[in-house]
Amino acid sequence: MSRLSLWFLSAYTVYVFLLPGAIFTAVYNNYAVHDRTYVVDGSQFNPLKLTIGVNPASTTHDSNQSNLSNLVVYVTGQRPNPPPSPDTVSFIAQFHHDGNTTYFIPPDLPTGQHAQVLDTRRHDLELPVALAGTSFTTPGAVVSGRIYIAQNGLPFSLGPGHLIIPPDPNNPGSPAYKNRNGFIEFTHTGDDVIVNLSFVDMVSLALGFNLTFYDGDEQTTRSVPGLKPGGLGHVCDGLALLGGFWSNLCVRDERQNPLHVISPNLYHDLYSADVDVRTYYDDYINQVWDKYMANPLKLNLQGFTEPSSATSNNLIITCQVDCTDMLLHCDHDAGIFMKPTTADIWGCASGPFANPGGTVWTRERVVPILCAAFVRSTIHLDGTQPSDIPLSQFYRHNVTHHYARLVHENLIEDMGYAFSYDDVTPNANVNSAGLVSGQKPTNLDIFINI
């Protein structure tokens, strides 16, 4: 999600329901800054509707999720600030009895002070999902937002710098570890909205969404149907067949019902002493490096060109491993890349895949393409990455990201982030990441496939 410096934006109202046909509606309003909240003065924009409920298109039944009860919703994100304040500040939505919400921005803790548990019930920061439906008004513009849906609630904490620390359901020491939960990511500023379904960290609740917006004068609905009913169990079953550390990714309750599946990246962080997860890609990495000592690696930037240029073309980057320093050298100022480790591939954010701000634009584009090709085990294939590699070749190598493979096999229409660069695709007609954007949105319907 991008960071924005705009601050005079909008608010909207949301109704949350668990039954089919129920909706949560959002109405955009102007606001003014007052006592750390935005005071709305009336609707002046199109309504935005958000829904939580049973997907009526579901034809199968997941007994593990059909008995869900005690569901609650949280809305978190970054609130844009008026200058000269910092660009954004963390918030969690505070619900009021009249249906309004405000940005709850905690006091700043002194530097060095330990994080404090946030009492979400005392401060009305969680909203029960009642069978008859519940409504609330979101507090205003949201950058890098999340709509959490959880069974039995989630623990949030406070840190220095007004920081709201999200729960870590993948930490065995967290109360959220034994909860079923999930989230939808979104950024909503003015007329623009970006929404995506993320399984980068874990798989749990089978969430999906529909986004309806105006494309010119035409109303358009784009759907990311989400995880199949029973998909969580199928992912666990597939991992169990693989054995080794893969079978350890599935977290179950005392009755052996699956609660969630954690990603290999998080498992590696928790159990880095596990040699299998730490060295999993090593032989494959060596094979790739050997190939590109003798052959050039071609990378297609797919329409991205120099930001100052008014034209767009498919710039091809050529790279090759230099046998003297064993580094991958790329032209067009994309730079030099060291050989990645397995840990670098799991996270796509370290070693050669670190992508700090201010990096040369060609390198910024090369990093996602390189890491996606390693994750999907396609980088050893002949052809230009990623434009010459069809989806049918993803995850075909025996050494591959089986978590991402199984997640995609259990996604309706194969859309949803299973790793951080899942939006790298052969062409613009493929949406494997399940990211949808639009202007003047009218409906965002969030549902659970059961």
N, C-alpha and C positions, 0 to 999 in steps of 0.2 A: 504494500500500500504506500502511496506517495505522501509526502508531507506537504501541507499547504500553509501559506502564510496568510491567506484570506481569513477574515474573522467575522465579517458581517454577513451571516449566512441564514440558516433556517432551522426550524424545529418541526417535529411531526408527532402525531399521536398514534399509539399502537394498541390494538386489541389482541389478546392472546386467548386461544381456545384449544381444547384438547379433542373435541368431537369434530367429525367431518362437517364441512360447511361453515364452521365458525371462523371468524376472522379477527385479526387485530389490525386497526386502521390508523394511519398516520396522517395528520394534517399539518402542512407546513405553515409556519408563522414567522413573522419578524420578531426580533428580540433585542433587548438592551441589557447591558451588563449591570448587575445589581447584587451586592452581597454574595458573590461567588455563584450566583445562579443567573439564568437568563429569564427575564420576565416577558412573557408573550403578550402581544396586543391584538391578536385576531388572525384568522386564516386569510392568506392572500395567495396561496399556491394550490396546486392540485393535491388531492388526498393521496397518501401512500398507505396501502393496506398490507398488513403482515398477518399471516395465519400460522397457527400450530395445530396439527391434528393428524388423524389417521389418513393416509393416502388412499383415496377411493379406488385407485387403479391397482392396488395390491391384490393379488389373487392367492398368495401363499400366506402362511401363518408362522410366526416365530414365537413359540411359547415362552422363550426367555424374555422377550421384550413386551409381550402382550399384557403381562401382569404389572407393567410399570405403574407405580403410584408415587405420591409425594414429589411430583415434578415441580421444579421451581425454575424461574428465569432470572438472569442477570444481564445487564447491558453495561459494557465497559468500553473504554477507548481513550482517545486524546481529544480534549476540547481546544479548538483554536482560540488564541488569545489576541486581543487588540494590541497593536504596537504601543509602546516599545517593550512590552512584556515578551518573555520567551514565546516561541512560535506556538507551542502546545503545552498542556498540562494534563496529567492523568485524571480520569474521573471514573466513578461508578454511578449509575443512575439511582436516584433516591425517589421512591414511589410515595405518593401522597393519597390520602383517602378520597380526594375529589377527582382522582384520575390524572392529575398532573404529575410530572416529575421534574426534578432539578438536577444539575450537576452536583454530585457530592464530591468535593475536593477536600481531602483531609488536611489537617495542620501539618506543617513541615516539622519532621523530627530532626533533632540535632544530629550532625554528622557523627558517625561512630556508634550511635544508639542502635540497639538490636531492634529488629522488626517486631511490630506489635500486631496481635491478632485483631482483625476488624470484625466487630459484632454486626453482621449484616442484618440480623433480625431486629436488633434494638434500633438501628438507624433506618429501617425500612428500605434496605438495599436489595431485597430479594422478593420476587413476586410469585406466589403459588399459582400453578396452572390448574384452576378449578374446572370441573366438568361443565359447569354452566358458562365458563368464560370469564376473563378478566381483562380490563382495559387500562392503558396508561399512555401518557404523552411523553415521548422522548424529549430530553432537555434542549436539544439544538443540534448544530453541526457536529459530526463525529468523524474523526480521522483514525484509521487503524482500529476500528471497533470490532467487538465480538458480542454476539448474542449467545450466551451460555444457556444450555438446557441440561438440567441435572436432576437425578433422583436423590432425594434426601439432602440436597444442598451441597455447596462447595465452600471451602475455607479460603478467604482472602486475607492478606496482611498489608500493613502499612510500613513504608520505609522512608528514609530521608529524601528531601526534594519533592514532597507531596506524592511520592510514589505509591501506587497501588499494586501490590504484588499478587499476580494471579495464582490460582491453585495449581498444584503439580500432581495430577492424578496418577502419574507414572512413578511417583516416589513411594516405595513401600511404607515409609514413615508418615505419609500424609493420610488424613481421614478420607480424602477423595479417592484413595487407591481402591477402595471396595465399592465405589459408586459407579453407576452407568451415567455417562454424560457425553456431551458433544457441543460443538459450537459452529456457528456460521460467522465468517469474517466479512466485514463491510466497511466502506468509507462512503459517507454521505455528506456532500457539501453543495449547497445551493441546489441547482437543478441536476447535478451529477451524482450518480451512485455506482459503486463497484461492489460486487458481491461474489464470494467464492466459498466453496465447500472444501475444508481442509482435513486430510488424514495424515499430514506430515508427521505428527507426533504420535497419534494413536487412532485406533478404530474402536468405537463403542456404540452409541446410539445411531440408528440408521436414519440419519437426517437427509432431507432433500429440500429444494426450494424452487419456486417459480417467481421470476421477476417480470413484471409488466410495466412498460414505459412507452413513451411516444417517440416514434422515429419519424420526425417531421410531423405531419398531421395524422399519421397512422399509428394506431395502438398495436404494440407488439409484445408478445409474451415469450420469454425464453426460459426453458426449464433445465434444471440440473436434478434429475430424479433421485440421485443419491444411492446409498447402499441398498442392495436387494434385501427384502425380508429374509431373515435367517442368515444374512451375509456375514455377520460377526462369527457365528458358529462355523460357517464354511471356511473362513479365513483361518480360524483356529485348527480345524481339521486338516487343512492343507499344510500348515506349518508343522503339525504333529507328524505327518508322513515324512517330512524332511529330516526329522531328528536333529541332534546337535543343539546348538544354541537357538535355532529357529523355533523349536517347540517350547522354549522358555519365554517366548514373547507373549504368549497367551496367558492372561491373568484370570483366574477362576475363583468363584466363591466356594464356601464350604461344601456345597452340593455339587461342585464341579461344573456349574453353569458358567459360561464365559461372561466376563464383565467388560474387558477391553483387551486389545492387543497393542503393545507398545512397539514403536519403530526400532529397527536395529541401531539407529543413531542414539536413541535414548538408552537402549539396553547397553550399548558400548560405554556410554557415560557412567551408567550404574555399575557395570561389571567389567571394567577395562582389563581386569586380570584374566578374563576368559580368552585364552589364546586363539580359539577358533574365530570369535567375532573380531578380534584385533588383527588377524592376518588373513581374513577370508578372501579378499581380492588380490592378495600379493602375487600369486602365480600369473593371474590374468594381467595384472599391471605390467609384469616383466615381459609377457608375450606382446603386449601392445607396444612397449618401448622398443623391443627388438624389431617389430615390423616397421616402425617409423624411423628407424635408423637407416633402413634401406629404401623406404618409400615416403613420398610426401603425404601429409595429412591435409585434406581440403575441408574448409569450414565455410559454409554459406551464411552470411549475416542476414539474409532473407528480408531485403527491403530496407534494412537499417543502414543509413549512410551518415556521413559527417553532419552533426547538428547544424552547422552553419550553412549547409548546402540546401538548396531549394529542391533538388531532385532526389529521387530514391531509386536505388538499384540493388541487385543482389551481389554485393561485394564478396568476393571469394578470398579468404585468408588461407595462405599456404604455410604449413609448419613442418619442421623436420627435427628429429633428435640428432644432436651433434655428438658423435662418438667420443670426442675429446673431453667434453664436460658433462655428457649424459643429460643435457637439458633440452627441452623442446623449444626451438626458436621459431617465432612466427613473424611474418612480414606485416606491412601496413601499421607499424608501431604497436602491434598487439603485445610484443615483448617476449620474454623468456619465461618458461614454466618448468618448475622442478617436477620430478617424478612424484605422483601422489602416493599417499599411504591409504590403506583401507579406511582408516578413520576419516581422512579427507573426503573420501567418496561417500561415506555414510552421511556426513553433514553438509557437504558441498559449500563449506564456509571457511575452510582452513587450508594451509599449505598453498598449492597453486590456485586454489579456488577462492581464496580470500579476495574480496572485491570492494575495497574501501572507496569512499567517495572521492571524487577528484581524479579517478583513474582515467587514462586515455580511453576514448569512447570505443575504439575497436576492441580493446582488452575487456571492457565491461560487457561486450556482446559475446566475446569468445568464451569467457568463463562459464556461463550457463550451458552453452553448447557442449563444451568439453565434459563438464561434470555429468550432464544428462546422458551423454554417450557412454560414460563409464558406468553409471548407475544401471542403465538398461542393457549393458553389455553389447553395445552395437559398434563401439569405436574400432574394433578389430576388422569390421566389414569393409569391403571395397566400396568406393563411392564417396560423394561429398556429404559430410554431416551438416545438418540433419535432413537436408532436402531429398537425398537419394535413398533414405532408409525408411521403408514402409512400416506401419504399425505392426504388421505381422512378424517383423524381425525383432521387435522389442522382447527382452527377457528370454530369448531362445537359448542362449548359452547356458551350460550347466552351472557356471559360476555367475550368478546374477542376483539382483535385489528381489528375492522371492516375496518379501513383504509387499513391495509395490506391485509385483505381478499378481499376487492373490487379491490385493485390494481392487485392482482394475478388473480382474475377472469377476468380481462380485459387485461391481458398480453397474447400475442400470444405465445403459448407453455409454458406459466406460468414461464417465466424466467426474473428476475430482482429483485434487492434489494428493499424491502419495509420497512425493518428496518435493523439495523446495523449488526445483526447476522443472516441474512437470508441465510447465507451459511452453517448453521447447518442443516444437512439433515439425513434421515435414513441410507443412504449408499452413496458410492462414485459415483453411477450411476445417482444420482439426482442432477440437477444443478438449484435449485430454485432461486439462487441469480443472475444468468446470468453473471457469471464471466468466462472469457476465457483467457487462457495463451498459449503461444507458443514461439518457437524459429525461427529465420530467417523469420520474417513476410514479406509478399509481398504485401498484401492488407488489409486495414481497411476501409470498406465502411460504412459510416454513412448516414442514411436516415430518412426521416420523413414520417410516414404512414398517408396519407390523401386520 
